[in-house]
Amino acid sequence: MKKLTAMICLLVLLTQSAMTQSSKNLKADIKSEYGIESGRSYNADEVAALLVIAEEEAEASIQQAYAEGYKAGLLEAAPESARLAVLNEQLKAEALRYQTQLETQRQLNRMLVPLYIVLGGAAGFAIRGIK
């Protein structure tokens, strides 16, 4: 068990030292690529110009990524929206059919209510006449 723990600790230490070394190399490469000197003080105008350029590039990249993602989302949603459009039409037709049935039932009720009243009265008089 102690050997396994020691091996894990050694592996973690080696990984961290490799990552630190690659980070140092990356920083050195960037400094040499852009000609950045560690001890020198730079003009504020130059730094501001660099920051403006970096900000513009970042904004352009964000807008491009958004546009690409929006297009991909539309293409992905197209089949679903077509299916929903068909379902919407089916539900509208079904609702219209039910509304027509309700209207027919209401018209029938308007005609039957007076008939039921007359039949009820006639039945009442017939029962009264039997007694």
C-alpha positions in Angstrom: 0.0 0.0 0.0 2.9 2.4 0.8 4.5 1.6 -2.5 1.3 2.5 -4.4 0.9 5.8 -2.5 4.5 6.6 -3.2 4.1 5.9 -6.9 1.0 8.1 -7.1 2.8 11.0 -5.3 5.8 10.6 -7.7 3.5 10.6 -10.7 1.7 13.7 -9.5 5.0 15.5 -8.9 6.4 14.6 -12.3 3.2 15.8 -14.0 3.2 19.1 -12.2 6.9 19.7 -13.0 6.2 19.0 -16.6 3.3 21.3 -16.7 5.3 24.1 -15.0 8.1 23.6 -17.4 5.8 23.8 -20.5 4.2 26.9 -19.0 7.6 28.5 -18.6 8.5 27.6 -22.2 5.2 29.0 -23.5 5.8 32.3 -21.7 9.4 32.5 -23.0 8.1 31.8 -26.6 5.5 34.5 -26.3 8.0 37.0 -25.0 10.5 36.2 -27.7 7.8 36.2 -30.4 6.5 39.7 -29.5 9.9 41.1 -28.4 8.7 41.7 -24.8 11.5 42.6 -22.5 11.1 41.9 -18.8 12.9 45.0 -17.4 11.6 47.6 -19.8 8.7 50.0 -19.2 6.3 50.4 -22.1 4.4 53.5 -23.2 0.7 53.6 -22.1 -0.4 54.5 -25.7 1.2 51.3 -27.0 -0.4 49.2 -24.4 -3.7 50.8 -24.9 -3.5 50.3 -28.7 -2.6 46.6 -28.1 -5.6 46.2 -25.8 -7.9 47.8 -28.3 -6.7 45.4 -31.0 -7.1 42.4 -28.7 -10.6 43.6 -27.7 -11.7 44.0 -31.4 -10.3 40.6 -32.3 -12.1 39.0 -29.3 -15.4 40.7 -30.2 -15.2 39.6 -33.9 -14.5 36.0 -32.8 -17.4 36.0 -30.4 -19.8 37.4 -33.1 -18.6 34.8 -35.6 -19.0 31.9 -33.1 -22.4 33.2 -32.2 -23.5 33.3 -35.8 -22.2 29.8 -36.5 -23.9 28.5 -33.4 -27.2 30.2 -34.4 -27.1 28.7 -37.8 -26.3 25.3 -36.4 -29.2 25.7 -34.0 -31.6 26.6 -36.7 -30.6 23.7 -38.9 -30.9 21.3 -35.9 -34.4 22.7 -35.0 -35.8 22.7 -38.6 -37.2 19.1 -38.5 -38.7 19.8 -35.1 -40.4 23.0 -36.2 -41.8 21.3 -39.3 -43.2 18.5 -37.1 -44.7 21.1 -34.8 -46.3 23.0 -37.7 -48.0 19.8 -38.9 -49.1 19.1 -35.3 -50.5 22.6 -35.1 -52.5 22.3 -38.2 -53.9 18.9 -37.0 -54.9 20.4 -33.7 -56.6 23.4 -35.4 -58.6 21.1 -37.6 -59.6 19.0 -34.6 -60.6 22.1 -32.6 -62.7 23.3 -35.5 -64.4 19.9 -35.7 -65.2 19.9 -31.9 -66.4 23.5 -32.2 -68.8 22.5 -35.0 -70.1 19.6 -33.0 -70.7 21.9 -30.0 -72.6 24.4 -32.1 -74.7 21.6 -33.6 -75.5 20.3 -30.1 -76.5 23.8 -29.0 -78.9 24.2 -32.0 -80.4 20.8 -31.2 -80.9 21.7 -27.6 -82.6 24.9 -28.6 -85.1 22.9 -30.6 -85.6 20.1 -28.0 -86.1 22.2 -24.9 -89.5 23.5 -26.0 -90.4 20.0 -27.1 -89.5 18.5 -23.7 -91.6 21.2 -22.0 -94.6 20.4 -24.2 -94.1 16.6 -23.7 -93.7 17.1 -19.9 -96.9 19.1 -19.7 -98.8 16.6 -21.8 -97.5 13.7 -19.6 -98.5 15.6 -16.5 -102.0 16.2 -17.8 -102.3 12.5 -18.8 -101.2 11.3 -15.4 -103.6 13.8 -13.7 -106.4 12.6 -16.0 -105.8 8.9 -15.1 -106.4 9.5 -11.4 
